[in-house]
Amino acid sequence: MEKLNLPTYFFKIKSINQKKYIFDTIRKKYILLTPEEWVRQNFIQYLINEKKFPASLISVEMNLNINKQKQRSDIVLFDNNGKAIVIVECKAAIIKINQKVFDQVARYNIPLKVNYLIVTNGLNHYCCIIDYKTNSYKFLKEIPDYKDIK
């Protein structure tokens, strides 16, 4: 798989019927290794190892109901009280991060009302904080550590 703009992590990978699968430590099962899944699994490890998010407070491919349609967010991070605080949208490295991707993660935020949105393709990572009082957002220079999330 492609080298990403993230630290190097080691994964359990196996082949079944000539397809590769990667072990997801959050869902505790092997998942088909697609380019997007490669980014997602690396970013999960980045959040746990570098940003110190507790693995027990991470949900992967969480089901959402938006305008009576079922959607799935890539990664949702929670606080100790079970409140969603961050949504992460992952794309394959070949996918350019554009307005459409930000619109997608913003839609996922309709039911959750988190304070932070992150978009990554494994090469470029964008994080913004939402100010609901002023209906605005601000891009951050870096992704905050778990302890710094408000």
KERO-829122 format. One record per residue (C-alpha): residue in three letters; residue number from 1; chain; x, y, z. Coordinates in Angstrom, 2 decimals, always signed. Layout:
<pts>
[pt "ALA" NUM "A" [X Y Z]] ...
</pts>
This chain:
<pts>
[pt "MET" 1 "A" [+0.00 +0.00 +0.00]] [pt "GLU" 2 "A" [+0.98 +3.61 -0.47]] [pt "LYS" 3 "A" [+3.27 +5.44 +1.97]] [pt "LEU" 4 "A" [+1.21 +8.01 +3.85]] [pt "ASN" 5 "A" [+2.06 +11.26 +5.58]] [pt "LEU" 6 "A" [+1.72 +9.53 +8.95]] [pt "PRO" 7 "A" [+4.11 +7.58 +11.17]] [pt "THR" 8 "A" [+4.68 +3.96 +10.16]] [pt "TYR" 9 "A" [+2.50 +1.44 +11.97]] [pt "PHE" 10 "A" [+2.49 -2.33 +11.78]] [pt "PHE" 11 "A" [-0.71 -4.19 +10.99]] [pt "LYS" 12 "A" [-1.95 -7.75 +10.86]] [pt "ILE" 13 "A" [-2.68 -8.40 +7.19]] [pt "LYS" 14 "A" [-3.83 -11.67 +5.69]] [pt "SER" 15 "A" [-4.88 -12.92 +2.27]] [pt "ILE" 16 "A" [-8.12 -14.75 +1.60]] [pt "ASN" 17 "A" [-8.97 -15.79 -1.96]] [pt "GLN" 18 "A" [-6.23 -13.51 -3.28]] [pt "LYS" 19 "A" [-7.66 -10.45 -1.50]] [pt "LYS" 20 "A" [-5.87 -8.72 +1.36]] [pt "TYR" 21 "A" [-7.54 -8.01 +4.69]] [pt "ILE" 22 "A" [-6.32 -5.79 +7.52]] [pt "PHE" 23 "A" [-7.16 -6.31 +11.18]] [pt "ASP" 24 "A" [-9.16 -3.41 +12.62]] [pt "THR" 25 "A" [-8.26 -3.13 +16.31]] [pt "ILE" 26 "A" [-11.42 -1.11 +17.03]] [pt "ARG" 27 "A" [-13.95 -3.41 +15.34]] [pt "LYS" 28 "A" [-11.85 -6.47 +16.32]] [pt "LYS" 29 "A" [-12.10 -8.10 +12.90]] [pt "TYR" 30 "A" [-10.41 -8.31 +9.52]] [pt "ILE" 31 "A" [-11.63 -5.79 +6.94]] [pt "LEU" 32 "A" [-11.04 -5.83 +3.17]] [pt "LEU" 33 "A" [-7.90 -3.76 +2.57]] [pt "THR" 34 "A" [-8.96 -1.03 +0.16]] [pt "PRO" 35 "A" [-6.99 +2.20 -0.33]] [pt "GLU" 36 "A" [-9.51 +4.05 +1.86]] [pt "GLU" 37 "A" [-9.32 +1.37 +4.57]] [pt "TRP" 38 "A" [-5.51 +1.72 +4.53]] [pt "VAL" 39 "A" [-5.88 +5.44 +5.29]] [pt "ARG" 40 "A" [-8.55 +4.78 +7.94]] [pt "GLN" 41 "A" [-6.49 +2.15 +9.77]] [pt "ASN" 42 "A" [-3.35 +4.29 +9.71]] [pt "PHE" 43 "A" [-5.26 +7.33 +10.93]] [pt "ILE" 44 "A" [-6.84 +5.34 +13.76]] [pt "GLN" 45 "A" [-3.35 +4.34 +14.90]] [pt "TYR" 46 "A" [-2.22 +7.97 +14.60]] [pt "LEU" 47 "A" [-5.11 +9.09 +16.82]] [pt "ILE" 48 "A" [-4.36 +6.40 +19.41]] [pt "ASN" 49 "A" [-0.55 +6.52 +19.41]] [pt "GLU" 50 "A" [+0.27 +10.14 +18.66]] [pt "LYS" 51 "A" [-2.83 +12.07 +19.78]] [pt "LYS" 52 "A" [-3.60 +9.78 +22.74]] [pt "PHE" 53 "A" [-7.26 +9.15 +21.99]] [pt "PRO" 54 "A" [-8.41 +6.13 +24.02]] [pt "ALA" 55 "A" [-9.26 +3.26 +21.65]] [pt "SER" 56 "A" [-12.37 +2.56 +23.75]] [pt "LEU" 57 "A" [-13.75 +6.01 +22.76]] [pt "ILE" 58 "A" [-13.41 +5.45 +19.00]] [pt "SER" 59 "A" [-16.20 +4.25 +16.72]] [pt "VAL" 60 "A" [-15.51 +3.12 +13.15]] [pt "GLU" 61 "A" [-18.12 +3.24 +10.39]] [pt "MET" 62 "A" [-20.78 +4.50 +12.78]] [pt "ASN" 63 "A" [-24.31 +4.41 +11.40]] [pt "LEU" 64 "A" [-26.06 +7.77 +11.11]] [pt "ASN" 65 "A" [-29.57 +8.66 +10.01]] [pt "ILE" 66 "A" [-29.54 +11.90 +8.00]] [pt "ASN" 67 "A" [-32.73 +13.13 +6.35]] [pt "LYS" 68 "A" [-34.17 +9.61 +6.62]] [pt "GLN" 69 "A" [-31.15 +8.18 +4.79]] [pt "LYS" 70 "A" [-28.66 +5.78 +6.31]] [pt "GLN" 71 "A" [-25.07 +7.06 +6.20]] [pt "ARG" 72 "A" [-21.84 +5.86 +7.79]] [pt "SER" 73 "A" [-19.15 +8.09 +9.22]] [pt "ASP" 74 "A" [-15.60 +6.76 +8.97]] [pt "ILE" 75 "A" [-14.46 +7.58 +12.50]] [pt "VAL" 76 "A" [-16.24 +9.22 +15.43]] [pt "LEU" 77 "A" [-14.39 +10.09 +18.61]] [pt "PHE" 78 "A" [-16.18 +10.42 +21.94]] [pt "ASP" 79 "A" [-15.46 +12.02 +25.30]] [pt "ASN" 80 "A" [-15.61 +10.12 +28.60]] [pt "ASN" 81 "A" [-19.33 +10.90 +28.88]] [pt "GLY" 82 "A" [-20.17 +9.25 +25.55]] [pt "LYS" 83 "A" [-20.71 +12.52 +23.68]] [pt "ALA" 84 "A" [-19.39 +12.61 +20.12]] [pt "ILE" 85 "A" [-16.64 +15.26 +19.91]] [pt "VAL" 86 "A" [-14.83 +14.64 +16.58]] [pt "ILE" 87 "A" [-15.82 +13.26 +13.18]] [pt "VAL" 88 "A" [-13.07 +12.05 +10.85]] [pt "GLU" 89 "A" [-13.70 +11.50 +7.14]] [pt "CYS" 90 "A" [-11.09 +9.35 +5.40]] [pt "LYS" 91 "A" [-10.47 +9.17 +1.67]] [pt "ALA" 92 "A" [-8.02 +7.11 -0.35]] [pt "ALA" 93 "A" [-4.69 +8.81 -0.97]] [pt "ILE" 94 "A" [-5.51 +9.33 -4.65]] [pt "ILE" 95 "A" [-8.67 +11.30 -3.77]] [pt "LYS" 96 "A" [-8.19 +15.05 -3.63]] [pt "ILE" 97 "A" [-9.63 +16.79 -0.59]] [pt "ASN" 98 "A" [-12.16 +19.31 -1.91]] [pt "GLN" 99 "A" [-15.37 +21.08 -0.96]] [pt "LYS" 100 "A" [-17.43 +17.96 -1.69]] [pt "VAL" 101 "A" [-15.51 +16.06 +1.01]] [pt "PHE" 102 "A" [-16.03 +18.87 +3.53]] [pt "ASP" 103 "A" [-19.74 +18.95 +2.64]] [pt "GLN" 104 "A" [-19.91 +15.22 +3.32]] [pt "VAL" 105 "A" [-18.36 +15.48 +6.80]] [pt "ALA" 106 "A" [-20.55 +18.52 +7.56]] [pt "ARG" 107 "A" [-23.65 +16.43 +6.69]] [pt "TYR" 108 "A" [-22.47 +13.74 +9.10]] [pt "ASN" 109 "A" [-22.27 +16.41 +11.76]] [pt "ILE" 110 "A" [-25.98 +17.35 +11.48]] [pt "PRO" 111 "A" [-27.11 +14.72 +14.03]] [pt "LEU" 112 "A" [-23.90 +14.66 +16.09]] [pt "LYS" 113 "A" [-23.04 +18.37 +16.56]] [pt "VAL" 114 "A" [-19.35 +17.75 +17.30]] [pt "ASN" 115 "A" [-16.88 +20.58 +17.82]] [pt "TYR" 116 "A" [-14.14 +19.21 +15.54]] [pt "LEU" 117 "A" [-14.16 +17.92 +11.97]] [pt "ILE" 118 "A" [-11.15 +16.19 +10.42]] [pt "VAL" 119 "A" [-10.68 +15.23 +6.78]] [pt "THR" 120 "A" [-7.71 +13.17 +5.60]] [pt "ASN" 121 "A" [-6.54 +11.26 +2.57]] [pt "GLY" 122 "A" [-3.49 +10.05 +4.46]] [pt "LEU" 123 "A" [-1.31 +12.62 +2.73]] [pt "ASN" 124 "A" [-3.13 +15.82 +3.70]] [pt "HIS" 125 "A" [-4.98 +16.28 +6.99]] [pt "TYR" 126 "A" [-7.36 +19.15 +7.73]] [pt "CYS" 127 "A" [-8.93 +19.89 +11.08]] [pt "CYS" 128 "A" [-11.39 +22.61 +11.93]] [pt "ILE" 129 "A" [-13.14 +23.67 +15.10]] [pt "ILE" 130 "A" [-16.77 +24.74 +14.91]] [pt "ASP" 131 "A" [-18.14 +27.73 +16.79]] [pt "TYR" 132 "A" [-21.88 +27.18 +17.05]] [pt "LYS" 133 "A" [-22.47 +30.59 +18.63]] [pt "THR" 134 "A" [-21.22 +32.43 +15.56]] [pt "ASN" 135 "A" [-22.02 +29.68 +13.02]] [pt "SER" 136 "A" [-18.42 +29.70 +11.88]] [pt "TYR" 137 "A" [-15.40 +27.45 +11.80]] [pt "LYS" 138 "A" [-11.66 +27.87 +11.95]] [pt "PHE" 139 "A" [-8.99 +25.61 +10.49]] [pt "LEU" 140 "A" [-6.33 +24.53 +12.98]] [pt "LYS" 141 "A" [-2.62 +24.21 +12.21]] [pt "GLU" 142 "A" [-2.58 +20.73 +13.70]] [pt "ILE" 143 "A" [-4.90 +18.09 +15.07]] [pt "PRO" 144 "A" [-5.25 +18.57 +18.83]] [pt "ASP" 145 "A" [-4.36 +15.88 +21.35]] [pt "TYR" 146 "A" [-7.23 +14.16 +23.16]] [pt "LYS" 147 "A" [-6.51 +16.08 +26.37]] [pt "ASP" 148 "A" [-6.83 +19.40 +24.51]] [pt "ILE" 149 "A" [-10.22 +18.70 +22.91]] [pt "LYS" 150 "A" [-12.95 +20.86 +24.48]] 
</pts>
